[in-house]
């Protein structure tokens, strides 16, 4: 779930950084963005379950259409169209996830209802069996009483034969034993009925607990989505990008004077945004890594990268970030992001990267 939560951030961050320069045609990025937005808008599931995300895509498409109508540069129009397509993809994924969660919740509720109906029918059947046994017991009791009266009548009749009297007595005793057996069966059926009723109550309580758990899970999902949207906005302002190691904020070489490690005023503003973010998310740690181009000696480049990373760390400490949450290291000319044979490539390699940990404070090693 952790990686899924950052997936929309990666899409949006990549969209903000990306740009292209093709000439608009029927298959241009703007035409594709219009078609994908129309398809998503016509999808009832996306329209109902991801209305907010679809609305953001519509806003971006309006900006792209306006830029195209004004005759702005194709690279800018294509960039806005690309952002629109990524936001449409986010809307589709959000709708699919919410639909799956609803299917799971509905399936669990239906299963609990079927089980409860079955338990209720079993309890009703046991109750009817107990009542039938009770009626048989009462009938046997009445038979025993009739036999007893017959026995008493036979006893009073002196002229009746002794053998008939004894036989009647044996019949009376047999009826009494039958009555006692029926009584015991009735009591056993009653206990079974009570046990079934208790089981039904337990099943109903379990169903109620399951419903409460489902509501709690939905609330947790909504809270997590809210935190993800807030984090996405924060990192978007910092121009962060998602990597295998986590979210990375890149501070370019222009924030420092040539061959110096002291932050310029523009660099201080960027670090202050990072400090504000860090104070808002105290569970996240920061790894600061400095890099240079290949100009100069390896020793001087390593020293400069270490000093620049340390300068960013010092600035964060002065802005109130706990030192236990910050680690700084210089790599010199190692790990270039572009070739050092051009000025543009060397400028990209002169940088300070700040890696933001996950919610558990973990950062993947380089």
C-alpha positions in Angstrom: 0.0 0.0 0.0 2.9 2.3 0.7 4.1 2.4 -2.9 0.5 2.8 -4.2 0.1 5.9 -2.2 3.1 7.6 -3.8 2.1 6.5 -7.3 -0.1 9.6 -8.1 2.7 11.8 -6.7 5.2 10.3 -9.1 2.8 10.8 -12.0 2.2 14.4 -11.2 5.8 15.2 -10.4 6.9 13.7 -13.7 4.2 15.6 -15.5 5.4 18.9 -14.0 9.1 18.3 -15.0 8.4 16.8 -18.5 8.3 18.9 -21.7 8.3 18.1 -25.4 8.4 20.1 -28.7 6.3 18.4 -31.4 4.0 20.3 -33.8 0.3 19.8 -33.0 -1.5 17.3 -35.3 -4.6 15.2 -35.0 -2.3 12.8 -33.1 -0.7 15.6 -31.1 -0.5 15.4 -27.2 -3.3 17.9 -27.0 -5.6 15.8 -29.2 -4.7 12.7 -27.2 -5.4 14.6 -24.0 -8.8 15.7 -25.2 -9.7 12.2 -26.3 -8.6 10.6 -23.0 -10.4 13.2 -21.0 -13.6 12.7 -23.0 -13.4 8.9 -22.5 -12.9 9.3 -18.7 -15.7 11.9 -18.5 -18.1 9.4 -20.2 -17.2 6.6 -17.8 -19.8 6.7 -15.0 -17.5 5.0 -12.6 -14.7 7.6 -13.0 -17.2 10.5 -13.0 -18.8 9.3 -9.7 -15.8 7.9 -7.7 -13.0 10.3 -8.9 -14.9 13.5 -9.5 -12.2 15.7 -7.9 -9.3 14.1 -9.9 -11.3 14.4 -13.1 -12.1 18.0 -12.3 -8.3 18.7 -12.0 -7.7 17.1 -15.4 -10.4 19.3 -16.9 -8.8 22.4 -15.5 -5.4 21.4 -17.0 -7.1 20.6 -20.4 -8.7 24.1 -20.3 -5.3 25.6 -19.8 -3.8 23.6 -22.7 -6.7 24.6 -25.0 -6.3 28.3 -24.0 -2.5 28.1 -24.6 -3.1 26.5 -28.0 -5.7 29.1 -29.0 -3.3 31.9 -28.1 -0.6 30.4 -30.3 1.8 29.8 -27.5 4.9 27.6 -28.0 4.1 24.0 -28.8 6.4 22.7 -26.1 4.3 24.6 -23.5 1.0 23.3 -25.0 2.3 19.7 -25.1 3.5 20.0 -21.5 0.0 21.1 -20.4 -1.5 18.3 -22.5 0.8 15.8 -20.8 -0.2 17.0 -17.3 -3.8 16.5 -18.4 -3.3 12.9 -19.5 -1.5 12.0 -16.3 -4.3 13.5 -14.2 -6.8 11.5 -16.2 -4.8 8.4 -15.5 -4.8 9.3 -11.7 -8.6 9.7 -11.9 -9.0 6.2 -13.6 -6.8 4.5 -11.0 -8.6 6.3 -8.1 -12.0 5.2 -9.4 -10.8 1.6 -9.9 -9.4 1.4 -6.4 -12.6 2.8 -4.8 -14.8 0.5 -6.8 -12.8 -2.5 -5.7 -13.1 -1.4 -2.0 -16.9 -1.1 -2.4 -17.1 -4.6 -4.0 -15.1 -6.1 -1.1 -17.3 -4.4 1.5 -20.6 -5.4 -0.2 -19.4 -9.0 -0.6 -18.6 -9.3 3.1 -21.9 -7.8 4.2 -23.9 -10.2 2.0 -21.9 -13.2 3.3 -22.7 -12.2 6.9 -26.4 -11.7 6.1 -26.7 -15.2 4.5 -25.0 -16.8 7.6 -27.3 -15.0 9.9 -30.4 -16.1 8.0 -29.2 -19.7 8.2 -28.6 -19.5 11.9 -32.0 -18.0 12.4 -33.7 -20.8 10.5 -31.9 -23.4 12.6 -33.0 -21.7 15.8 -36.6 -21.5 14.6 -36.5 -25.2 13.7 -35.1 -26.1 17.1 -37.8 -24.0 18.8 -40.5 -25.8 16.9 -39.0 -29.2 17.9 -38.9 -28.2 21.5 -42.6 -27.1 21.4 -43.6 -30.4 19.8 -41.7 -32.4 22.4 -43.4 -30.3 25.1 -46.8 -31.1 23.7 -45.9 -34.8 23.6 -44.8 -34.6 27.2 -48.1 -33.0 28.2 -50.0 -35.7 26.4 -48.1 -38.4 28.1 -48.6 -36.8 31.4 -52.4 -36.7 30.8 -52.2 -40.4 29.8 -50.4 -41.2 33.0 -53.0 -39.4 35.0 -55.8 -41.3 33.2 -54.0 -44.6 33.9 -53.7 -43.7 37.5 -57.4 -43.0 37.8 -58.1 -46.3 36.1 -55.9 -48.0 38.6 -57.7 -46.3 41.5 -61.0 -47.3 40.0 -59.9 -50.9 39.7 -58.6 -50.9 43.3 -62.0 -49.7 44.6 -63.7 -52.4 42.6 -63.3 -55.4 44.8 -65.0 -57.7 42.4 -62.4 -56.9 39.6 -59.8 -59.6 39.3 -56.5 -59.2 41.0 -54.7 -59.9 37.8 -56.4 -57.0 36.0 -55.5 -54.7 38.8 -51.9 -55.7 38.6 -51.8 -55.3 34.9 -53.3 -51.9 35.2 -50.7 -51.0 37.7 -47.9 -52.1 35.4 -49.4 -50.0 32.6 -49.5 -47.1 34.9 -45.8 -47.5 35.8 -44.8 -47.8 32.2 -46.8 -44.7 31.3 -45.1 -42.9 34.1 -41.6 -43.9 32.9 -42.6 -42.8 29.4 -43.8 -39.5 30.8 -40.5 -38.9 32.6 -38.5 -39.8 29.5 -40.6 -37.3 27.5 -40.0 -34.7 30.1 -36.3 -35.2 29.9 -36.4 -35.0 26.1 -38.4 -31.8 26.4 -35.8 -30.3 28.8 -32.9 -31.3 26.4 -34.8 -29.7 23.5 -35.3 -26.5 25.5 -31.6 -26.4 26.3 -30.8 -26.9 22.6 -33.2 -24.1 21.7 -31.6 -21.7 24.2 -28.1 -22.6 22.9 -29.2 -21.9 19.3 -30.7 -18.5 20.4 -27.4 -17.6 22.1 -25.5 -18.5 18.9 -27.9 -16.4 16.8 -27.2 -13.4 19.1 -23.5 -14.1 18.8 -23.7 -14.1 15.0 -25.6 -10.9 15.0 -23.0 -9.3 17.3 -20.3 -10.6 15.0 -22.0 -9.1 12.0 -22.4 -5.7 13.8 -18.7 -5.8 14.7 -17.7 -6.6 11.1 -19.8 -3.6 9.9 -18.0 -1.3 12.5 -14.6 -2.7 11.4 -15.5 -2.0 7.7 -16.5 1.6 8.6 -13.3 2.1 10.5 -11.3 0.7 7.5 -13.0 3.1 5.1 -12.3 6.0 7.5 -8.6 5.0 7.7 -8.5 4.8 3.9 -10.0 8.3 3.6 -7.6 9.6 6.1 -4.6 8.1 4.3 -5.8 9.5 1.0 -6.1 12.9 2.6 -2.6 12.7 4.0 -1.3 11.6 0.6 -3.0 14.6 -1.2 -1.5 17.0 1.4 2.0 15.4 1.0 1.6 15.5 -2.8 0.9 19.3 -2.7 3.9 19.9 -0.3 6.3 18.0 -2.5 5.0 19.5 -5.7 5.9 23.0 -4.3 9.4 21.7 -3.7 9.5 20.2 -7.2 10.3 16.8 -5.8 10.4 13.7 -8.0 9.8 10.0 -7.1 12.8 7.6 -7.3 13.6 4.1 -6.2 15.0 5.6 -3.0 12.0 7.8 -2.3 11.0 11.4 -3.0 14.0 13.5 -4.0 14.3 17.3 -3.9 17.2 18.7 -6.0 18.9 22.0 -5.1 20.8 23.1 -8.2 24.3 24.7 -8.5 22.7 28.2 -8.9 22.0 28.3 -5.2 25.7 28.5 -4.5 28.5 30.8 -5.7 31.1 29.2 -7.9 33.3 26.8 -5.9 31.6 28.1 -2.7 29.4 26.2 -0.1 27.6 29.2 1.3 23.9 29.3 0.3 22.7 32.2 -1.6 19.4 34.0 -0.6 17.5 31.9 -3.2 19.0 28.8 -1.7 17.9 29.8 1.8 14.3 30.2 0.6 14.4 26.7 -0.9 15.8 25.2 2.3 13.2 27.0 4.3 10.4 25.3 2.3 12.1 22.0 3.0 12.4 22.9 6.8 8.7 23.8 6.9 7.8 20.4 5.3 10.1 18.5 7.7 8.5 20.1 10.7 5.0 19.3 9.4 6.0 15.6 8.9 8.3 14.8 11.9 8.3 11.1 11.3 10.2 11.5 8.0 14.0 11.8 7.9 16.2 13.6 5.4 19.4 12.4 3.6 21.4 15.3 2.1 23.9 14.3 -0.7 26.3 16.7 -2.4 27.6 16.2 -6.0 30.0 18.1 -8.4 31.0 17.9 -12.0 34.4 16.4 -13.0 36.1 19.7 -13.4 39.0 19.9 -10.9 40.6 17.3 -8.8 38.7 14.5 -7.1 39.9 15.6 -3.7 38.7 19.2 -4.2 35.4 18.0 -5.7 34.7 15.7 -2.8 35.5 18.4 -0.3 33.2 20.9 -2.1 30.3 18.4 -2.3 30.7 17.6 1.4 30.8 21.3 2.4 27.7 22.1 0.3 25.7 19.1 1.8 26.9 20.3 5.3 25.8 23.9 4.5 22.2 22.6 3.7 22.2 20.5 6.9 23.3 23.5 9.0 20.6 25.7 7.5 18.0 23.1 8.3 19.2 22.8 11.9 19.1 26.6 12.3 15.5 26.5 11.1 14.5 24.1 13.9 14.8 20.6 12.3 16.1 18.0 14.8 19.6 16.9 14.0 18.7 13.2 14.6 16.6 13.4 11.5 19.2 14.8 9.1 22.2 13.0 7.6 24.6 14.7 5.1 27.3 13.3 2.8 29.3 14.4 -0.2 30.0 12.2 -3.2 32.1 14.6 -5.3 32.0 13.8 -9.0 30.4 10.3 -8.5 26.9 9.5 -9.7 26.6 12.1 -12.5 23.1 12.6 -13.9 24.4 13.9 -17.3 27.6 13.9 -19.3 30.4 16.3 -18.2 31.5 17.0 -21.8 29.0 19.9 -22.1 28.3 23.0 -19.9 24.7 22.0 -19.5 25.6 18.5 -18.4 28.2 19.8 -15.9 25.6 22.2 -14.5 23.1 19.3 -13.9 25.8 17.3 -12.1 26.6 20.3 -9.7 23.7 19.7 -7.3 22.6 18.9 -3.8 19.9 16.2 -3.5 17.6 15.8 -0.4 16.0 12.3 -0.1 12.8 12.2 2.0 12.2 8.9 3.9 9.0 7.0 4.1 6.6 7.3 7.1 8.8 4.8 9.0 12.0 6.9 8.5 13.5 4.4 6.0 15.7 5.5 3.1 16.9 3.0 0.6 20.7 2.9 0.4 22.5 4.2 -2.7 
